[in-house]
């Protein structure tokens, strides 16, 4: 609004207007000047005319404030094809008097203008225009003024005519005509003696010669008619046409005459030309006013479009704190429509309380009124809508300043804080919690460790837990099963702790419990209780095992980080013993699970184990190596525990992508066996049992004797068993054909020396 006021002040100065203003359909108007004056013009004719869609010019108005004459030019303002108000400009009205004062004739001739109400609106004597109210009163008692009043009344009929009146003993002749598209009538007055002096002289001469020369009388009569009557009639006719054409065209011979007719013609022509020029200027100003209206419409449309496009609620108030403008978002959040809220106190529409204390919050706009600055709402502010809904919000409030820095209102921008608040709560939760188990995370543990590391919480104990075989479970059964294992461990430890104990997951498989005011013996009791609970649970026959270590800070002089390190060291010592036992058990569970879920794989593994031992015996292996070969043959496909059975048992040929998935079983089997000391020696054999003698195998592509000997044996036993065993996707072949196929592939796929020994031994 400040920019709009500045714009219209500049336009007024440039175009000669005193000021511009805008009135809504109710006639409530705001003047675009520094004072921001307000008024109501609903009763004015020019307002009603413009409201009906037509540009209008007011009658001359005497300003009640300055006693100056002013003219009002008004035009309608449209929005989406409908009139929504009126823009109008105010100009100094003395311009009419200045034009009229230029028209004169001899000593007594002059022009003036009256309006449709008979009020003089332009006169060479400006004071007469301003003081005419007293003359109107005198017309009721003064006979001479009464005659003038009757003449003026004739003028208001808007007909072209003439008349006489006597003022101060002097008789005057007046001619008059209306000005089209205005409320004004122009009149020209002249004292009778001066106007008809020549005519009277001529009349006396006629009487002298009338008895003696009738012919001369006729001639003189013609001359009077031609020289005086006809020109006067022509002048009156032109004045009548002027109201329609806004122009006058008298014969050139009239204008060239030096008598009263010539002077009258020149005077009227000059006067009406001045009036025409002034009307043209008025029309030009009216066009400027229309252009200004278009600028206002454009800026108003831009303002409204911007306001309603915002995603935030916006409410503006006047300097008294009453609501003036609301956008749609503000309506939705507050429950108030813009029309219902208009003019109401801001606090009525914008009802805010503290979320926790439930106390009413101070008005944010009052704060901006007081300090003249941008202010934000306090945290935990809740908006109570008209229908009682409670909405968390955040906002900022700023004062509205005019060009001189005076506060004329305030604007508040606010938004629904619900989603942001929820997200912040989620972020806050995640910053202190482990998303998988729901326990506190390492960040929270470290802060709590600092908080509890005081004399008040002594003795302060730390108990650390590490899940045994988590990686083995992930490798064998997948990460989903590993996540489930962690969740069970977390829930079991949590249920065994006391209310004041603080349990956190500080690593992938590590948990720690802070036990304030708990001795070493009390901590040991709690840990043993946790151990007993783990002995009672399992996960799909998977052994659940944790290793624990603990330590206690008994004096304030002890360093808490040293206590933490001792608890961790104690845990790792136990893990060295307990973890291996658990892994060995897990491998047995894996093998059992694989065999139970896939009978074909169980038979295949047992046969490969048997054939591998036979080849080892043919190669004269000692008993220890034979046991290793036999065990490797039994476990060579243990990695298939992580492969979908639908792929393993698919009757059709595998696709390339499916084959790539199945090929992963060698690496999975390697990691499973490598994790347990009892099986780590055969893990390399399992990894390499699909390598080829020519280097075209997988997963590493090694060749020849780079492949471990036991792995080369398992490769041959695996291929032989696969050819001679029943398969859903092909028929079995005879042992003889199988041996021939092995011989054919010796030196490319298989170790030729082992093939020779295996085939010779089989023939024997």
VEXDRENRO-385205 format. One record per residue (C-alpha): x, y, z; residue number from 0. Coordinates in steps of 0.1 Angstrom, whole numbers, plus 5000, padded with zeros to 4 digits. Layout:
((X; Y; Z); NUM)
...
END
This chain:
((5000; 5000; 5000); 0)
((5029; 5023; 5007); 1)
((5042; 5019; 4971); 2)
((5006; 5025; 4957); 3)
((5003; 5058; 4977); 4)
((5036; 5070; 4965); 5)
((5027; 5061; 4929); 6)
((4994; 5080; 4930); 7)
((5009; 5110; 4947); 8)
((5034; 5113; 4919); 9)
((5007; 5108; 4893); 10)
((4986; 5136; 4909); 11)
((5015; 5160; 4909); 12)
((5024; 5152; 4873); 13)
((4988; 5155; 4859); 14)
((4977; 5186; 4880); 15)
((4953; 5167; 4902); 16)
((4951; 5175; 4939); 17)
((4948; 5139; 4948); 18)
((4936; 5104; 4937); 19)
((4913; 5082; 4958); 20)
((4896; 5048; 4956); 21)
((4861; 5039; 4969); 22)
((4846; 5005; 4973); 23)
((4810; 4997; 4963); 24)
((4798; 5010; 4997); 25)
((4813; 5044; 4990); 26)
((4841; 5040; 5017); 27)
((4870; 5058; 5002); 28)
((4908; 5061; 5009); 29)
((4927; 5091; 4996); 30)
((4961; 5082; 4984); 31)
((4982; 5108; 5003); 32)
((5005; 5108; 5033); 33)
((4975; 5114; 5057); 34)
((4956; 5084; 5043); 35)
((4923; 5103; 5047); 36)
((4891; 5083; 5046); 37)
((4856; 5094; 5037); 38)
((4823; 5082; 5023); 39)
((4810; 5093; 4989); 40)
((4781; 5070; 4985); 41)
((4756; 5099; 4982); 42)
((4775; 5117; 4954); 43)
((4761; 5118; 4919); 44)
((4794; 5112; 4903); 45)
((4800; 5081; 4925); 46)
((4766; 5066; 4915); 47)
((4772; 5073; 4878); 48)
((4807; 5057; 4878); 49)
((4794; 5028; 4899); 50)
((4769; 5021; 4870); 51)
((4799; 5018; 4847); 52)
((4801; 5053; 4831); 53)
((4829; 5079; 4836); 54)
((4816; 5110; 4854); 55)
((4825; 5146; 4861); 56)
((4811; 5163; 4893); 57)
((4796; 5197; 4896); 58)
((4819; 5223; 4912); 59)
((4822; 5215; 4949); 60)
((4833; 5239; 4976); 61)
((4857; 5220; 4999); 62)
((4845; 5221; 5035); 63)
((4881; 5220; 5047); 64)
((4898; 5246; 5024); 65)
((4868; 5265; 5010); 66)
((4883; 5260; 4976); 67)
((4864; 5251; 4944); 68)
((4871; 5215; 4932); 69)
((4860; 5193; 4904); 70)
((4858; 5155; 4907); 71)
((4865; 5131; 4878); 72)
((4854; 5095; 4884); 73)
((4857; 5062; 4866); 74)
((4846; 5026; 4875); 75)
((4871; 4999; 4886); 76)
((4865; 4964; 4873); 77)
((4874; 4930; 4885); 78)
((4866; 4900; 4863); 79)
((4841; 4921; 4844); 80)
((4822; 4934; 4874); 81)
((4825; 4969; 4889); 82)
((4841; 4966; 4924); 83)
((4846; 5003; 4931); 84)
((4854; 5037; 4918); 85)
((4886; 5056; 4913); 86)
((4884; 5094; 4913); 87)
((4906; 5124; 4911); 88)
((4902; 5159; 4925); 89)
((4912; 5191; 4905); 90)
((4911; 5228; 4914); 91)
((4878; 5243; 4901); 92)
((4890; 5279; 4897); 93)
((4902; 5270; 4861); 94)
((4866; 5276; 4849); 95)
((4866; 5311; 4864); 96)
((4900; 5318; 4849); 97)
((4886; 5309; 4814); 98)
((4854; 5329; 4819); 99)
((4872; 5359; 4831); 100)
((4890; 5362; 4798); 101)
((4857; 5368; 4780); 102)
((4846; 5405; 4780); 103)
((4830; 5432; 4759); 104)
((4835; 5469; 4761); 105)
((4829; 5482; 4796); 106)
((4801; 5460; 4809); 107)
((4801; 5427; 4789); 108)
((4811; 5396; 4807); 109)
((4804; 5358; 4808); 110)
((4797; 5334; 4836); 111)
((4785; 5298; 4842); 112)
((4758; 5282; 4864); 113)
((4750; 5246; 4871); 114)
((4717; 5227; 4868); 115)
((4708; 5239; 4903); 116)
((4712; 5275; 4893); 117)
((4744; 5279; 4913); 118)
((4771; 5301; 4898); 119)
((4801; 5279; 4892); 120)
((4824; 5302; 4872); 121)
((4826; 5340; 4873); 122)
((4853; 5366; 4868); 123)
((4847; 5374; 4905); 124)
((4857; 5342; 4923); 125)
((4845; 5356; 4956); 126)
((4810; 5358; 4941); 127)
((4811; 5320; 4935); 128)
((4822; 5313; 4970); 129)
((4798; 5337; 4987); 130)
((4767; 5330; 4966); 131)
((4748; 5313; 4994); 132)
((4740; 5348; 5009); 133)
((4728; 5360; 4975); 134)
((4704; 5330; 4973); 135)
((4689; 5340; 5006); 136)
((4686; 5377; 4994); 137)
((4667; 5366; 4963); 138)
((4637; 5359; 4985); 139)
((4635; 5396; 4996); 140)
((4654; 5418; 4971); 141)
((4632; 5425; 4940); 142)
((4662; 5430; 4917); 143)
((4678; 5397; 4928); 144)
((4644; 5381; 4924); 145)
((4645; 5389; 4887); 146)
((4680; 5374; 4885); 147)
((4667; 5343; 4903); 148)
((4639; 5339; 4877); 149)
((4664; 5343; 4849); 150)
((4687; 5317; 4865); 151)
((4657; 5294; 4869); 152)
((4651; 5296; 4831); 153)
((4687; 5287; 4825); 154)
((4683; 5254; 4845); 155)
((4658; 5242; 4820); 156)
((4689; 5237; 4798); 157)
((4672; 5254; 4769); 158)
((4689; 5281; 4748); 159)
((4674; 5315; 4755); 160)
((4679; 5350; 4768); 161)
((4664; 5374; 4794); 162)
((4669; 5406; 4814); 163)
((4672; 5416; 4850); 164)
((4679; 5448; 4868); 165)
((4706; 5450; 4894); 166)
((4714; 5481; 4914); 167)
((4692; 5501; 4890); 168)
((4710; 5489; 4859); 169)
((4692; 5467; 4834); 170)
((4712; 5439; 4818); 171)
((4706; 5416; 4789); 172)
((4717; 5379; 4792); 173)
((4720; 5352; 4766); 174)
((4726; 5316; 4777); 175)
((4730; 5280; 4763); 176)
((4738; 5246; 4780); 177)
((4771; 5228; 4776); 178)
((4766; 5191; 4765); 179)
((4777; 5162; 4787); 180)
((4780; 5186; 4817); 181)
((4758; 5201; 4844); 182)
((4767; 5236; 4833); 183)
((4751; 5265; 4814); 184)
((4771; 5293; 4799); 185)
((4757; 5328; 4800); 186)
((4768; 5362; 4785); 187)
((4756; 5394; 4800); 188)
((4757; 5431; 4788); 189)
((4742; 5463; 4801); 190)
((4711; 5471; 4780); 191)
((4722; 5507; 4774); 192)
((4755; 5497; 4760); 193)
((4741; 5467; 4740); 194)
((4713; 5487; 4723); 195)
((4728; 5521; 4722); 196)
((4733; 5520; 4684); 197)
((4699; 5505; 4679); 198)
((4682; 5534; 4698); 199)
((4701; 5560; 4678); 200)
((4690; 5543; 4647); 201)
((4654; 5542; 4659); 202)
((4653; 5580; 4665); 203)
((4665; 5586; 4630); 204)
((4638; 5564; 4617); 205)
((4611; 5584; 4635); 206)
((4624; 5616; 4619); 207)
((4622; 5601; 4585); 208)
((4592; 5578; 4589); 209)
((4565; 5602; 4578); 210)
((4585; 5614; 4549); 211)
((4601; 5583; 4535); 212)
((4582; 5551; 4538); 213)
((4605; 5535; 4514); 214)
((4635; 5544; 4535); 215)
((4617; 5529; 4565); 216)
((4614; 5496; 4547); 217)
((4650; 5498; 4539); 218)
((4660; 5506; 4574); 219)
((4638; 5478; 4587); 220)
((4657; 5455; 4564); 221)
((4690; 5468; 4575); 222)
((4680; 5464; 4612); 223)
((4669; 5429; 4604); 224)
((4700; 5420; 4584); 225)
((4725; 5438; 4606); 226)
((4711; 5430; 4640); 227)
((4682; 5405; 4642); 228)
((4695; 5379; 4618); 229)
((4730; 5378; 4633); 230)
((4716; 5375; 4668); 231)
((4694; 5347; 4657); 232)
((4724; 5330; 4640); 233)
((4745; 5334; 4671); 234)
((4718; 5319; 4693); 235)
((4714; 5290; 4669); 236)
((4751; 5284; 4669); 237)
((4751; 5284; 4707); 238)
((4722; 5259; 4707); 239)
((4742; 5236; 4683); 240)
((4773; 5240; 4705); 241)
((4757; 5218; 4731); 242)
((4756; 5190; 4706); 243)
((4788; 5196; 4686); 244)
((4811; 5212; 4712); 245)
((4821; 5237; 4685); 246)
((4808; 5270; 4671); 247)
((4811; 5283; 4635); 248)
((4799; 5319; 4629); 249)
((4801; 5335; 4595); 250)
((4834; 5353; 4589); 251)
((4815; 5386; 4582); 252)
((4801; 5386; 4617); 253)
((4836; 5382; 4632); 254)
((4850; 5410; 4610); 255)
((4823; 5435; 4620); 256)
((4834; 5463; 4644); 257)
((4799; 5469; 4659); 258)
((4782; 5451; 4688); 259)
((4774; 5421; 4667); 260)
((4811; 5416; 4658); 261)
((4822; 5420; 4693); 262)
((4795; 5397; 4706); 263)
((4804; 5371; 4680); 264)
((4841; 5373; 4688); 265)
((4834; 5371; 4726); 266)
((4811; 5341; 4723); 267)
((4834; 5324; 4699); 268)
((4864; 5330; 4722); 269)
((4845; 5319; 4753); 270)
((4831; 5287; 4738); 271)
((4865; 5279; 4723); 272)
((4880; 5283; 4757); 273)
((4853; 5260; 4771); 274)
((4859; 5235; 4743); 275)
((4896; 5235; 4751); 276)
((4889; 5230; 4788); 277)
((4865; 5201; 4780); 278)
((4892; 5186; 4758); 279)
((4917; 5189; 4787); 280)
((4891; 5173; 4810); 281)
((4887; 5144; 4786); 282)
((4924; 5140; 4785); 283)
((4926; 5140; 4823); 284)
((4897; 5115; 4823); 285)
((4918; 5092; 4800); 286)
((4947; 5096; 4824); 287)
((4923; 5087; 4852); 288)
((4912; 5056; 4833); 289)
((4949; 5046; 4827); 290)
((4955; 5051; 4864); 291)
((4925; 5029; 4871); 292)
((4940; 5002; 4848); 293)
((4973; 5004; 4868); 294)
((4954; 5000; 4900); 295)
((4934; 4970; 4886); 296)
((4967; 4954; 4874); 297)
((4984; 4959; 4907); 298)
((4954; 4949; 4927); 299)
((4951; 4917; 4906); 300)
((4988; 4910; 4911); 301)
((4985; 4916; 4948); 302)
((4955; 4893; 4951); 303)
((4970; 4866; 4930); 304)
((5002; 4867; 4950); 305)
((4983; 4867; 4983); 306)
((4961; 4837; 4974); 307)
((4991; 4818; 4958); 308)
((5010; 4818; 4991); 309)
((5012; 4785; 5009); 310)
((5011; 4803; 5042); 311)
((4982; 4820; 5060); 312)
((4983; 4858; 5058); 313)
((4963; 4883; 5079); 314)
((4967; 4921; 5079); 315)
((4952; 4945; 5103); 316)
((4948; 4983; 5106); 317)
((4966; 5004; 5132); 318)
((4938; 4995; 5157); 319)
((4945; 4958; 5154); 320)
((4913; 4950; 5134); 321)
((4914; 4925; 5106); 322)
((4914; 4939; 5071); 323)
((4927; 4912; 5048); 324)
((4929; 4873; 5050); 325)
((4939; 4849; 5023); 326)
((4924; 4814; 5017); 327)
((4950; 4796; 5038); 328)
((4943; 4819; 5067); 329)
((4906; 4812; 5063); 330)
((4911; 4774; 5063); 331)
((4934; 4775; 5094); 332)
((4914; 4799; 5115); 333)
((4879; 4787; 5104); 334)
((4869; 4823; 5097); 335)
((4859; 4837; 5063); 336)
((4874; 4869; 5052); 337)
((4840; 4886; 5052); 338)
((4831; 4874; 5087); 339)
((4865; 4884; 5101); 340)
((4867; 4918; 5085); 341)
((4868; 4946; 5111); 342)
((4870; 4922; 5141); 343)
((4898; 4924; 5166); 344)
((4927; 4903; 5156); 345)
((4927; 4883; 5189); 346)
((4891; 4872; 5182); 347)
((4901; 4856; 5149); 348)
((4936; 4845; 5158); 349)
((4931; 4827; 5191); 350)
((4964; 4812; 5203); 351)
((4975; 4793; 5235); 352)
((5006; 4776; 5248); 353)
((5004; 4739; 5241); 354)
((5015; 4728; 5275); 355)
((5004; 4755; 5299); 356)
((4971; 4761; 5280); 357)
((4974; 4798; 5288); 358)
((4965; 4824; 5262); 359)
((4995; 4837; 5243); 360)
((5002; 4875; 5240); 361)
((4990; 4891; 5208); 362)
((5019; 4890; 5183); 363)
((5007; 4922; 5165); 364)
((5007; 4942; 5197); 365)
((5043; 4933; 5201); 366)
((5051; 4945; 5166); 367)
((5031; 4977; 5174); 368)
((5052; 4982; 5205); 369)
((5087; 4975; 5192); 370)
((5082; 4982; 5155); 371)
((5101; 4950; 5146); 372)
((5095; 4916; 5130); 373)
((5086; 4892; 5157); 374)
((5082; 4854; 5158); 375)
((5058; 4833; 5179); 376)
((5070; 4814; 5209); 377)
((5076; 4777; 5206); 378)
((5047; 4753; 5214); 379)
((5020; 4778; 5201); 380)
((4987; 4763; 5192); 381)
((4960; 4780; 5171); 382)
((4924; 4773; 5182); 383)
((4902; 4776; 5151); 384)
((4866; 4789; 5151); 385)
((4853; 4753; 5152); 386)
((4876; 4743; 5181); 387)
((4904; 4725; 5162); 388)
((4939; 4729; 5176); 389)
((4966; 4734; 5151); 390)
((5003; 4738; 5160); 391)
((5016; 4768; 5141); 392)
((5047; 4789; 5136); 393)
((5046; 4825; 5124); 394)
((5062; 4859; 5121); 395)
((5046; 4893; 5125); 396)
((5058; 4926; 5111); 397)
((5045; 4962; 5113); 398)
((5031; 4980; 5082); 399)
((5048; 5014; 5078); 400)
((5038; 5044; 5057); 401)
((5062; 5066; 5037); 402)
((5070; 5086; 5069); 403)
((5077; 5055; 5090); 404)
((5045; 5056; 5109); 405)
((5029; 5023; 5118); 406)
((4995; 5019; 5100); 407)
((4989; 4983; 5107); 408)
((5005; 4949; 5110); 409)
((5007; 4917; 5089); 410)
((5012; 4881; 5103); 411)
((5023; 4852; 5082); 412)
((5017; 4818; 5097); 413)
((5016; 4781; 5087); 414)
((5004; 4747; 5100); 415)
((5033; 4733; 5120); 416)
((5018; 4698; 5124); 417)
((5038; 4679; 5097); 418)
((5070; 4698; 5105); 419)
((5065; 4691; 5142); 420)
((5060; 4654; 5136); 421)
((5091; 4652; 5114); 422)
((5111; 4670; 5140); 423)
((5099; 4646; 5166); 424)
((5109; 4617; 5143); 425)
((5143; 4632; 5137); 426)
((5147; 4638; 5175); 427)
((5137; 4602; 5182); 428)
((5161; 4589; 5155); 429)
((5189; 4610; 5168); 430)
((5187; 4591; 5201); 431)
((5173; 4557; 5191); 432)
((5184; 4528; 5171); 433)
((5157; 4523; 5143); 434)
((5161; 4485; 5142); 435)
((5156; 4476; 5179); 436)
((5140; 4508; 5193); 437)
((5168; 4510; 5219); 438)
((5188; 4541; 5227); 439)
((5218; 4545; 5203); 440)
((5255; 4553; 5209); 441)
((5249; 4591; 5208); 442)
((5224; 4589; 5236); 443)
((5246; 4564; 5255); 444)
((5276; 4587; 5254); 445)
((5255; 4617; 5267); 446)
((5240; 4596; 5295); 447)
((5274; 4583; 5304); 448)
((5286; 4618; 5310); 449)
((5254; 4627; 5329); 450)
((5257; 4597; 5352); 451)
((5294; 4600; 5358); 452)
((5289; 4618; 5391); 453)
((5293; 4609; 5428); 454)
((5255; 4608; 5431); 455)
((5252; 4576; 5410); 456)
((5280; 4556; 5425); 457)
((5286; 4527; 5423); 458)
((5281; 4530; 5385); 459)
((5283; 4497; 5366); 460)
((5286; 4490; 5328); 461)
((5276; 4457; 5313); 462)
((5285; 4450; 5277); 463)
((5269; 4423; 5254); 464)
((5281; 4410; 5220); 465)
((5259; 4388; 5199); 466)
((5278; 4357; 5189); 467)
((5276; 4345; 5153); 468)
((5256; 4375; 5138); 469)
((5277; 4375; 5106); 470)
((5273; 4337; 5103); 471)
((5235; 4341; 5106); 472)
((5235; 4369; 5080); 473)
((5256; 4348; 5056); 474)
((5236; 4317; 5061); 475)
((5200; 4328; 5065); 476)
((5201; 4364; 5052); 477)
((5201; 4398; 5068); 478)
((5164; 4397; 5076); 479)
((5170; 4368; 5099); 480)
((5201; 4386; 5113); 481)
((5179; 4416; 5121); 482)
((5153; 4394; 5138); 483)
((5181; 4379; 5159); 484)
((5192; 4414; 5170); 485)
((5156; 4424; 5179); 486)
((5152; 4392; 5200); 487)
((5185; 4399; 5218); 488)
((5175; 4436; 5224); 489)
((5141; 4426; 5238); 490)
((5155; 4399; 5260); 491)
((5181; 4421; 5276); 492)
((5156; 4449; 5280); 493)
((5131; 4427; 5298); 494)
((5158; 4416; 5322); 495)
((5169; 4451; 5332); 496)
((5154; 4473; 5358); 497)
((5134; 4505; 5353); 498)
((5164; 4529; 5359); 499)
((5189; 4509; 5338); 500)
((5197; 4524; 5304); 501)
((5201; 4499; 5276); 502)
((5217; 4511; 5243); 503)
((5228; 4495; 5210); 504)
((5262; 4510; 5204); 505)
((5273; 4489; 5174); 506)
((5262; 4463; 5149); 507)
((5261; 4434; 5174); 508)
((5271; 4453; 5206); 509)
((5248; 4464; 5235); 510)
((5257; 4481; 5267); 511)
((5237; 4487; 5299); 512)
((5243; 4516; 5323); 513)
((5234; 4505; 5358); 514)
((5235; 4535; 5382); 515)
((5239; 4528; 5420); 516)
((5246; 4491; 5412); 517)
((5275; 4472; 5426); 518)
((5297; 4446; 5408); 519)
((5279; 4417; 5425); 520)
((5245; 4431; 5417); 521)
((5255; 4435; 5381); 522)
((5268; 4399; 5379); 523)
((5234; 4387; 5392); 524)
((5216; 4407; 5365); 525)
((5240; 4394; 5337); 526)
((5234; 4358; 5349); 527)
((5197; 4363; 5347); 528)
((5201; 4375; 5311); 529)
((5222; 4344; 5303); 530)
((5195; 4321; 5316); 531)
((5168; 4338; 5295); 532)
((5189; 4333; 5264); 533)
((5192; 4296; 5271); 534)
((5154; 4293; 5270); 535)
((5149; 4309; 5235); 536)
((5159; 4303; 5199); 537)
((5152; 4316; 5165); 538)
((5141; 4288; 5141); 539)
((5165; 4264; 5158); 540)
((5193; 4290; 5154); 541)
((5213; 4292; 5186); 542)
((5210; 4326; 5203); 543)
((5242; 4334; 5222); 544)
((5257; 4365; 5237); 545)
((5290; 4371; 5254); 546)
((5290; 4396; 5283); 547)
((5315; 4416; 5303); 548)
((5310; 4441; 5331); 549)
((5329; 4465; 5354); 550)
((5320; 4489; 5382); 551)
((5331; 4524; 5391); 552)
((5332; 4527; 5429); 553)
((5349; 4560; 5435); 554)
((5348; 4594; 5419); 555)
((5385; 4593; 5412); 556)
((5382; 4564; 5388); 557)
((5380; 4573; 5351); 558)
((5347; 4561; 5336); 559)
((5364; 4554; 5302); 560)
((5388; 4530; 5319); 561)
((5358; 4513; 5334); 562)
((5343; 4510; 5300); 563)
((5375; 4496; 5285); 564)
((5377; 4469; 5313); 565)
((5341; 4459; 5307); 566)
((5348; 4456; 5270); 567)
((5379; 4436; 5275); 568)
((5361; 4412; 5298); 569)
((5334; 4407; 5272); 570)
((5359; 4399; 5244); 571)
((5377; 4373; 5266); 572)
((5344; 4354; 5271); 573)
((5335; 4358; 5234); 574)
((5367; 4339; 5224); 575)
((5354; 4308; 5241); 576)
((5316; 4312; 5238); 577)
((5316; 4324; 5202); 578)
((5333; 4293; 5187); 579)
((5310; 4269; 5205); 580)
((5280; 4288; 5192); 581)
((5293; 4289; 5156); 582)
((5300; 4252; 5156); 583)
((5265; 4246; 5168); 584)
((5251; 4271; 5142); 585)
((5269; 4252; 5113); 586)
((5253; 4220; 5125); 587)
((5219; 4238; 5125); 588)
((5226; 4251; 5090); 589)
((5234; 4217; 5077); 590)
((5204; 4202; 5094); 591)
((5181; 4229; 5080); 592)
((5195; 4225; 5045); 593)
((5190; 4187; 5046); 594)
((5155; 4189; 5060); 595)
((5143; 4215; 5035); 596)
((5159; 4198; 5004); 597)
((5162; 4160; 5005); 598)
((5178; 4160; 4971); 599)
((5206; 4182; 4983); 600)
((5211; 4160; 5014); 601)
((5214; 4128; 4992); 602)
((5237; 4146; 4968); 603)
((5260; 4159; 4996); 604)
((5262; 4125; 5012); 605)
((5271; 4108; 4979); 606)
((5297; 4134; 4970); 607)
((5312; 4129; 5005); 608)
((5314; 4092; 4999); 609)
((5328; 4094; 4964); 610)
((5354; 4120; 4975); 611)
((5366; 4096; 5003); 612)
((5369; 4068; 4977); 613)
((5390; 4090; 4954); 614)
((5411; 4100; 4985); 615)
((5417; 4063; 4993); 616)
((5427; 4057; 4957); 617)
((5452; 4085; 4961); 618)
((5465; 4069; 4994); 619)
((5455; 4097; 5017); 620)
((5461; 4092; 5054); 621)
((5431; 4090; 5078); 622)
((5432; 4126; 5089); 623)
((5432; 4138; 5053); 624)
((5405; 4113; 5043); 625)
((5383; 4127; 5072); 626)
((5389; 4162; 5058); 627)
((5380; 4152; 5023); 628)
((5349; 4134; 5035); 629)
((5338; 4164; 5056); 630)
((5345; 4188; 5027); 631)
((5324; 4167; 5004); 632)
((5295; 4166; 5029); 633)
((5296; 4204; 5034); 634)
((5306; 4216; 4999); 635)
((5271; 4229; 4991); 636)
((5263; 4243; 5026); 637)
((5262; 4278; 5010); 638)
((5230; 4268; 4993); 639)
((5212; 4275; 5026); 640)
((5210; 4311; 5014); 641)
((5197; 4302; 4979); 642)
((5160; 4301; 4972); 643)
((5148; 4265; 4970); 644)
((5126; 4273; 4940); 645)
((5158; 4280; 4921); 646)
((5176; 4249; 4934); 647)
((5146; 4227; 4924); 648)
((5137; 4245; 4892); 649)
((5128; 4218; 4866); 650)
((5138; 4241; 4836); 651)
((5171; 4255; 4826); 652)
((5182; 4284; 4848); 653)
((5183; 4319; 4832); 654)
((5216; 4338; 4832); 655)
((5206; 4359; 4862); 656)
((5193; 4329; 4881); 657)
((5225; 4310; 4874); 658)
((5245; 4340; 4888); 659)
((5225; 4338; 4920); 660)
((5231; 4300; 4924); 661)
((5269; 4305; 4918); 662)
((5271; 4326; 4950); 663)
((5267; 4294; 4971); 664)
((5305; 4288; 4970); 665)
((5313; 4321; 4986); 666)
((5285; 4319; 5011); 667)
((5297; 4284; 5021); 668)
((5332; 4297; 5025); 669)
((5322; 4325; 5049); 670)
((5300; 4302; 5069); 671)
((5328; 4276; 5075); 672)
((5355; 4302; 5079); 673)
((5337; 4317; 5109); 674)
((5341; 4285; 5130); 675)
((5376; 4272; 5139); 676)
((5365; 4236; 5136); 677)
((5356; 4240; 5099); 678)
((5379; 4268; 5088); 679)
((5404; 4243; 5073); 680)
((5379; 4230; 5047); 681)
((5365; 4265; 5038); 682)
((5390; 4269; 5010); 683)
((5379; 4236; 4995); 684)
((5343; 4246; 4995); 685)
((5352; 4280; 4979); 686)
((5371; 4264; 4950); 687)
((5350; 4233; 4942); 688)
((5336; 4249; 4910); 689)
((5370; 4261; 4897); 690)
((5381; 4244; 4864); 691)
((5415; 4230; 4855); 692)
((5417; 4254; 4825); 693)
((5408; 4284; 4846); 694)
((5372; 4289; 4833); 695)
((5355; 4282; 4866); 696)
((5342; 4304; 4894); 697)
((5344; 4323; 4917); 698)
((5381; 4333; 4913); 699)
((5390; 4317; 4879); 700)
((5421; 4300; 4892); 701)
((5435; 4270; 4873); 702)
((5456; 4239; 4874); 703)
((5474; 4232; 4907); 704)
((5464; 4266; 4920); 705)
((5432; 4249; 4929); 706)
((5435; 4230; 4962); 707)
((5438; 4192; 4957); 708)
((5408; 4184; 4979); 709)
((5387; 4209; 4959); 710)
((5398; 4192; 4926); 711)
((5386; 4159; 4941); 712)
((5352; 4173; 4951); 713)
((5348; 4188; 4917); 714)
((5351; 4154; 4900); 715)
((5329; 4137; 4927); 716)
((5303; 4164; 4923); 717)
((5302; 4161; 4885); 718)
((5300; 4123; 4886); 719)
((5272; 4122; 4911); 720)
((5253; 4148; 4892); 721)
((5255; 4127; 4860); 722)
((5245; 4094; 4876); 723)
((5219; 4107; 4900); 724)
((5182; 4114; 4891); 725)
((5175; 4150; 4882); 726)
((5141; 4166; 4874); 727)
((5155; 4185; 4845); 728)
((5173; 4156; 4827); 729)
((5176; 4118; 4826); 730)
((5204; 4099; 4843); 731)
((5232; 4084; 4823); 732)
((5251; 4051; 4829); 733)
((5283; 4049; 4849); 734)
((5302; 4040; 4818); 735)
((5289; 4071; 4799); 736)
((5297; 4092; 4830); 737)
((5333; 4079; 4830); 738)
((5336; 4086; 4793); 739)
((5324; 4122; 4799); 740)
((5349; 4127; 4827); 741)
((5377; 4114; 4804); 742)
((5366; 4137; 4777); 743)
((5368; 4168; 4800); 744)
((5401; 4158; 4816); 745)
((5426; 4185; 4811); 746)
((5400; 4212; 4806); 747)
((5374; 4209; 4834); 748)
((5391; 4183; 4856); 749)
((5425; 4174; 4869); 750)
((5436; 4147; 4844); 751)
((5457; 4127; 4870); 752)
((5428; 4124; 4894); 753)
((5405; 4114; 4865); 754)
((5429; 4086; 4855); 755)
((5431; 4073; 4891); 756)
((5394; 4076; 4897); 757)
((5385; 4058; 4864); 758)
((5411; 4030; 4868); 759)
((5401; 4024; 4904); 760)
((5364; 4022; 4893); 761)
((5372; 3997; 4866); 762)
((5391; 3975; 4891); 763)
END
